[in-house]
Amino acid sequence: MKIVYVKDYDALSEAGASFLLEQIKKKPSLTMGLATGGTPKGTYEKLINKSKKEKVSFEQVRTFNLDEYVGLSKEDPNSYHQYMNDMLFNHIDIKSTHTFIPNGEASSIEAECQDYEQRIKAAGGIDIQLLGIGNNGHIGFNEPGTNFSETTHMIELADATREANARYFNTKEDVPKQAITMGIASIMAAKEILLLISGKDKQHAFSMLLEDGIDEAFPASILKEHPHVTVIVDQEAAGQYFNESA
């Protein structure tokens, strides 16, 4: 696991965007796994600007999002379909037929999970998976206790996760209680992983990632077993571990 320490959120976003853009330059037909939430927003903004400035095309790129809420329509402003359109897809030349996000309104959620997993495999797997980390160590929506062998599945969202996401909704009660998420086995199947960690509220999660053993009670701990993981962490999240020269 390679740790890259940066001064602040802006530097983290710059480093994250540069990392992803370099991958696209090396392989224009890159398959990317994408994350949502607060942390990647700056990375997406800088990725848009840098790709335009450097004239890098997304025309051959394929993307698979980690997750989507169960019960929200694609048009719902809090759906991850809308998030990705607003934050990235509407601002680059990616083909809509090359972007994949779980359907939270599918008539059979179980069938949707199986189909999504098959679509990833049919695309040749994910080359680079972008991740954030929850305060409780979740990656995607894989909450503590999720089996490491899980592929794409529906999960009951932990109260802490719903609380953290309530800022995007009118009230916590409006936050869906279930989501479709790529499983931990799906994430670990990616050829390379980029984990972004930002903010003081992630200090405990970063500390556990560094210090604790591999345990399903802390889902992100499994990343230690992946051969190609880069962690970009800002000073607030790194806390006592911060090393600007590392």
N, C-alpha and C positions, 0 to 999 in steps of 0.2 A: 504494500500500500504506500503510494507516494503522497506525501503531505506538502502542499504548497501554501505557505502563509502569506497573506496580503494584509495591507494596512486597514482597509475599510470596504464597505459594500460596493462602492464604485469600482475599486480595484478588483474585487472579486468578480463583478459583472464583466469587466474588461477581460480578465484572464479567462473566464468561462467562455465568452464569445470567441476569443482568439483561438482557444483550444478546439472548439467545434468547427470554426471556419477552416482551420488547418486540416481537419479530418475531411472536410468536403473537397478541399483543393486536392488532396491526395487521392480521393475516390469520389468523383462527381455523382456516382450512383449510390452513395452512402445510404444505409438504412439507420435512422436515428430513433431511439426511444426517448420520448419527451415527458417532462414533468410539469406540473402546474403549481399553484400556490404563490406565496409572496416572494420567495427567494429567487426563482428564475426570471422574474420580470425584467430586471436590469440586464441580465444576460441576453434575453430576447431583443430588447431595445438596441443594445450595442451590436448584436448579430445582424440586425436589419441594416443599421447604419454602415457597419464595416463591409457587409457584403455588397452594398450599393457602391461604396467608395472604391472597393477593390474589384468590382464587376465580377463577383462570384455568383453563379446561377444555382438555383435550387431545382431546376427543371427535372433533373433525374433523381433527386432525393426522394426517399420514402420515409414516412414518419409513423410511429405507433405510440399513442399516448398510454401512460401507465394506468389511468383509471377514469371513471365517470360515476357520478351519483346515480343511484337507482331511483327512477320516478321523475327525473327532470327531463323535459324535452330538449332537443338540440337548440331550440330558440330561446330557452330560459337564460336570462342574463347571468345566472350563477352556474350554468352548466359549463363543463370543461370544453365542449364544442365552441361555445361563445368565447371563452377565455382564449383559446388557441387562435381563433379567428382575429380577435382584437389585438392580442399580444404579438402574433407572428404571421399567421398564414395570409392575412389580407395585405401584408406589406412586402411580400416576397413573391417570386415567380414560381412557386411550387404548384403542381397540378392538384386540384381537389381530389382527383382519383388516386393520388399517392398519399393522402393523409387518412389515418385510421384512428378512430376513438371508439371505445366500447359504446354500445347503444343501451342507455339506461332505461329505455322504454320498450325493450324487446319483449315480445309475448312470452318467450321462455328465456329467462336469464341464464339458466344452466346451458341451454343450447348456444346462446350468445357467447358465453365464456369459452366453450369448446371451439366455436367457430373462430373466435378472436385468436386463440392459441394457434389454430391451424393456419390462419392468415399470416401470422408472424413466421411460422415455419416455411410456408410457401414462398415468402419473400427472401428466404435464405438466412433468416435469423437477424438479430439486431447487431449492428457493428459497434455503435457507441450509445450507451444508455445514460441519459442525464437523470440525476436523482437529487432530491432534497432529503432532509431527515426531520422527523417529528420530534417534539420534546420527549416523547416516550420511546424514541428509537424506531418508530415505524418508517418503512420505506414503501413507496406507493401508499396504498391503504392497508398494508399488511400490519395489523396491530400486534402488540405483544402476545405471545402464545401461538401465533400462526405457525403451522408446520413448515419447516424449511423445504419440504418436498412439494408444496402447493404450486400448481400452475394457475392460470387465470381463473378467478373464482369470485363469488359474491361474499362480502364480509359485513358483519355488523360493526358499525363504527363505535369506537370507544368514546366515552363521555368526554375525555380530555381532548380528543381529536375534534369532536363536534364543537366543543367550547372554543378551541383555537380557530376554527373556521367560521364561527358565528359572526365575526366582523364583516363578512361578505354578505350576510343575510340581515333581514330586518330584526329577527330575534333568533335565539338559539333553537327555539322550537321549530323554526323554519328549515333548519339544517337537516337534510335527509339522514336517516338512521342506517342506511345501507349503501354500499357502493360496489361496483365491479372493479376489480384491480388485477393487474398482472400479479401472479404469484411470485414468491421468493425464488422458486426454481426458474421461472421465466426470466426474472431479472438477472440471475446468476448465469444464465445461458448466453447473455450478451458477450461479445468478444472483448469489449472494453467498457469501463464504467467511470463516469465523472460525477462526483458527489460534491455539491455546494453546501457549505454550512456558514450561516451568517447570523449575527446578533447575539446579544447577551443571554437571551432566553434559551440559546442552544449550547451554552457552556457545559451544562451537565451531560447532554447527549454526546458532545465531542469528547469529554473526559471519559465517559463509559466506553466509547468506541476505542479509545487508545488503551485504556487500563484494564477493562474487564475481559473475561473469556467469551467464547462463542456460546450463545444461549438463546433459545427461542423467546425468552422473556424480553430480549432486546434484539429485535429483528435485524437491525443494521450490522450487528456483530458478525453475521455470516459473510459480510464483504471482505473480511480478513482472509477468507479462503479463496477469493478470486485472484487470479494471477495478474490482472491489469486494472487496478483501481487508482485513480488520481483523486485526491481530496483537496479542494480549494477552500480554505477557511480564513475568515477575517479575524482581526485582532480581538474584537468583542467576543466572538464565539470561542476563540482559542484560549482566552484568559491567560492563566499562568503558563500555558504551553507555547505561547506566542514566541516565534523565533523568525524575525524578519529576514535573517540571512540564510535560513534553511533552504 
